Amino acid sequence: AAVAAKVTGRIIALYVEEGSRLKKDQIIARLEADDVAAQRDQAVANLEVSRQNLEQAKAELADAKASFEREKSLLTQEFTTRAAFDAAEARSKKAMAAVSSAEASIRASTAALKAANVALDYTLIRAPFDAIVLTKNADIGDIVTPIGAAANAKAAVVTIADLGSLQVEADVSESNLKEIKVGQPTEIQLDAVPDTRFKGEIHMIVPTADRTKATVMVKVKFLAIDQRILPEMSAKVAFLSREVSSDEQKPRL
């Protein structure tokens, strides 16, 4: 995976180098975030203002309801006018609407704060899965952008790989397809490690043929991952009719 930022920004901290082992969600790099942090602080302040407005609206509603109940009781005894009663009723309804508006304002401010926190989190570049760093494509001070189209801007910060998911891609002749099947045992020999043969099995037979070479790609997975196995290495695969016993693995003259 070529790990890039979701937003455009300047790298102010880089915590990995080639060969670094990463855990999922580990922070790889940090972008400058002063403007985003200020927006988050503003969203926090707006939420607090909304909460205080709600408390004020609730207090006004309590007073308006009490006044309305008094006017209602006085009207039944004909100790007040109809106009005063109508005014108290209108004030009560207005106070109820103000409470509803304040509650809606809190929901809007909460959503704005959530968006600000998400934007702030975008300034942290994290590892999407457990992996090892293959290449470092940017350094502290570089500007990174998601599309990489700006002048002097980098796209990917690092390139990482999950070495536990490495597979061998082998081209098998169409005439030999009848001899192989998924789950069949294999032996893998790497040009970089010629003295060792690694156990494997067929993971997938890709259902597409290459017309120019008359071959079909077969993906073979390692049964045990070795630290000497690296991406893009050259490999040869022997497809076996059965598992190799322990005695057969020892060379003999």
PyMOL commands that set and color helices and strands:
alter all, ss='L'
color gray80, all
select helices_A, chain A and resi 34-76+82-121+163-165+174-179+247-249
alter helices_A, ss='H'
color red, helices_A
select strands_A, chain A and resi 2-4+9-14+21-22+27-31+124-126+131-136+143-144+153-154+156-161+167-173+185-190+193-210+215-222+235-239
alter strands_A, ss='S'
color yellow, strands_A
deselect
rebuild
show_as cartoon
